[in-house]
Each structure stands twice: as C-alpha cells, then as structure tokens.
Amino acid sequence: MIPIPSGVKVWLATGHTDMRKGFPGRAKRLLVQEVLKRDPMSGHLFCFRGRRGDLLKVIWHDGQGACLYTKKLERGRFLWPSIADGVVTISPAQLGYLLEGIDWRNPQKTWRPSSVG
C-alpha cells in the first residue's frame, strides 16, 4: 500500500481513461490538470480506471517526483462512481477498500462474538 501522509486527499476521475498509452511525466500532469482540474504536484493521489474496469492507476507526486501505482484485477472490476458524479474525493481508508475490491461506498463490518464460549 502507498504510505499516505495525513491530510492527503484521494481524487477519482469518474468514467474511464484510455490506459493504452503510458504516463510519461508531462502526460501525468496534463491528465490531472485537464480531467480533475487539480494541481498534480499538490501531494494528493489521483486515481484513474480503464474502460474494462479491471485496471487502476494512481498518480502521486511525493515532493521528489511523480509516482505511478498500477493495479490490475485478475477477476472482477473496481467499483467506480458514475460519470454523472463528476470528480469524487474519497478518504485514504476508502482507497484501501477500493484496492482490495471491497465496496468503498458502504463497507460492512464482519460480526464478531463479544465473548468466547
């Protein structure tokens, strides 16, 4: 998992992004600026999902340079907000759920017994 400092926001680009091209430094900055209307060097995380929904890329500028995190699911799809939602921000904890394939919008606690026996 990405070590996310406190105060960092996670931005999701709704809809899908063309993932066939790589993300050279300039393209990463332009993608964040044009699609999310945010400063790519702000230290926040910017997430993009591919057309099929099984590929996720996260761009993060850590102060020294841009980092690119990629995850491709073997089965299933990443749960993603609809295009009508525009740009969506989630918490770092919700990002953890998203990366694990858990519904980050409404995670369910597992019941645990209060005592043994």
The 8 nearest C-alpha neighbors of each residue, nearest first, counted from 0:
[[1, 2, 95, 3, 98, 68, 94, 99],
 [0, 2, 3, 68, 95, 4, 59, 91],
 [3, 1, 0, 4, 5, 91, 61, 7],
 [2, 4, 1, 5, 7, 91, 0, 6],
 [5, 3, 7, 6, 2, 42, 91, 1],
 [6, 4, 7, 3, 8, 91, 2, 90],
 [5, 7, 4, 8, 43, 3, 91, 42],
 [6, 8, 43, 5, 4, 9, 42, 3],
 [9, 7, 43, 44, 90, 10, 6, 88],
 [8, 10, 44, 89, 88, 45, 43, 90],
 [11, 9, 88, 45, 87, 46, 44, 8],
 [12, 10, 46, 87, 13, 86, 45, 88],
 [11, 13, 86, 47, 46, 35, 14, 10],
 [14, 12, 82, 85, 80, 86, 11, 81],
 [13, 15, 82, 81, 12, 16, 48, 80],
 [16, 14, 50, 49, 48, 13, 17, 47],
 [15, 17, 49, 48, 18, 47, 50, 14],
 [16, 18, 19, 49, 15, 50, 20, 48],
 [17, 19, 20, 49, 16, 21, 48, 50],
 [20, 18, 17, 21, 49, 16, 22, 50],
 [21, 19, 18, 22, 17, 23, 26, 16],
 [22, 20, 23, 19, 18, 26, 27, 17],
 [21, 23, 27, 26, 24, 20, 25, 67],
 [22, 24, 26, 25, 21, 27, 28, 20],
 [25, 23, 27, 26, 22, 28, 65, 29],
 [24, 26, 28, 27, 23, 29, 22, 30],
 [25, 27, 29, 23, 28, 24, 22, 30],
 [28, 26, 30, 24, 25, 22, 29, 23],
 [27, 29, 25, 31, 39, 26, 30, 32],
 [28, 30, 32, 26, 27, 31, 33, 25],
 [31, 29, 27, 33, 28, 32, 34, 26],
 [30, 32, 35, 28, 29, 34, 33, 39],
 [33, 31, 36, 29, 37, 30, 35, 34],
 [32, 34, 30, 36, 31, 29, 35, 37],
 [35, 33, 31, 30, 36, 32, 12, 29],
 [34, 36, 31, 37, 32, 33, 12, 86],
 [37, 35, 32, 33, 34, 31, 38, 30],
 [38, 36, 32, 35, 31, 39, 33, 41],
 [37, 39, 41, 40, 32, 31, 36, 28],
 [40, 38, 28, 41, 31, 37, 32, 60],
 [41, 39, 60, 38, 42, 62, 43, 59],
 [42, 40, 38, 43, 39, 60, 37, 62],
 [43, 41, 60, 40, 61, 59, 44, 7],
 [42, 44, 7, 8, 41, 9, 59, 45],
 [45, 43, 9, 59, 58, 10, 8, 57],
 [44, 46, 10, 58, 57, 9, 11, 59],
 [47, 45, 57, 11, 56, 10, 12, 58],
 [46, 48, 56, 12, 55, 16, 11, 57],
 [49, 47, 55, 15, 54, 16, 52, 56],
 [48, 50, 15, 16, 54, 52, 51, 18],
 [49, 51, 15, 52, 16, 48, 17, 18],
 [52, 50, 53, 49, 54, 76, 48, 15],
 [51, 53, 76, 49, 50, 77, 54, 48],
 [52, 54, 76, 72, 71, 51, 77, 75],
 [55, 53, 71, 49, 52, 48, 70, 72],
 [54, 56, 48, 70, 69, 47, 71, 49],
 [57, 55, 69, 47, 68, 46, 48, 70],
 [56, 58, 46, 68, 45, 67, 69, 44],
 [59, 57, 67, 45, 66, 44, 46, 68],
 [58, 60, 44, 66, 65, 61, 42, 43],
 [59, 61, 65, 42, 40, 64, 62, 66],
 [62, 60, 63, 42, 64, 59, 65, 66],
 [61, 63, 60, 64, 42, 40, 65, 41],
 [64, 62, 61, 60, 65, 66, 40, 42],
 [63, 65, 60, 62, 61, 66, 59, 40],
 [64, 66, 60, 59, 61, 67, 58, 24],
 [67, 65, 59, 58, 60, 64, 68, 61],
 [68, 66, 58, 57, 69, 59, 65, 56],
 [67, 69, 57, 56, 58, 66, 70, 55],
 [70, 68, 56, 55, 57, 67, 71, 54],
 [69, 71, 55, 54, 72, 56, 68, 98],
 [72, 70, 54, 53, 55, 73, 69, 56],
 [71, 73, 53, 74, 75, 54, 70, 76],
 [72, 74, 71, 75, 53, 76, 54, 70],
 [75, 73, 72, 76, 53, 71, 100, 77],
 [76, 74, 72, 53, 73, 77, 100, 52],
 [77, 75, 53, 52, 78, 72, 74, 100],
 [76, 78, 52, 53, 79, 100, 97, 75],
 [79, 77, 76, 102, 97, 80, 100, 103],
 [78, 80, 77, 81, 13, 14, 48, 52],
 [81, 79, 13, 84, 82, 78, 14, 87],
 [82, 80, 83, 84, 13, 14, 79, 85],
 [81, 83, 14, 13, 84, 85, 80, 86],
 [82, 84, 81, 85, 13, 80, 14, 86],
 [83, 85, 82, 81, 86, 80, 87, 13],
 [86, 84, 83, 82, 13, 87, 12, 81],
 [85, 87, 12, 13, 11, 35, 84, 88],
 [88, 86, 11, 10, 85, 89, 84, 12],
 [87, 89, 10, 9, 11, 8, 86, 90],
 [90, 88, 9, 93, 10, 87, 91, 94],
 [89, 91, 93, 92, 9, 8, 94, 88],
 [90, 92, 94, 93, 95, 9, 89, 8],
 [93, 91, 95, 90, 94, 96, 89, 103],
 [94, 92, 96, 103, 90, 95, 91, 89],
 [95, 93, 97, 91, 92, 96, 98, 90],
 [94, 96, 92, 98, 93, 97, 99, 91],
 [97, 95, 101, 93, 99, 103, 94, 98],
 [96, 98, 94, 100, 99, 95, 103, 101],
 [97, 99, 95, 96, 100, 94, 101, 77],
 [98, 100, 96, 97, 101, 95, 94, 77],
 [101, 99, 97, 98, 77, 96, 102, 78],
 [102, 100, 96, 99, 97, 103, 106, 98],
 [101, 103, 104, 106, 105, 78, 97, 100],
 [104, 102, 93, 96, 97, 105, 106, 101],
 [103, 105, 102, 106, 93, 78, 101, 97],
 [104, 106, 103, 102, 107, 101, 93, 108],
 [107, 105, 103, 102, 104, 108, 101, 96],
 [108, 106, 105, 109, 102, 101, 110, 103],
 [109, 107, 110, 106, 111, 105, 101, 102],
 [108, 110, 111, 107, 106, 112, 113, 101],
 [111, 109, 108, 112, 107, 113, 114, 106],
 [110, 112, 109, 113, 114, 108, 115, 107],
 [113, 111, 114, 110, 115, 116, 109, 108],
 [112, 114, 111, 115, 110, 116, 109, 108],
 [115, 113, 112, 116, 111, 110, 109, 108],
 [114, 116, 112, 113, 111, 110, 109, 108],
 [115, 114, 112, 113, 111, 110, 109, 108]]
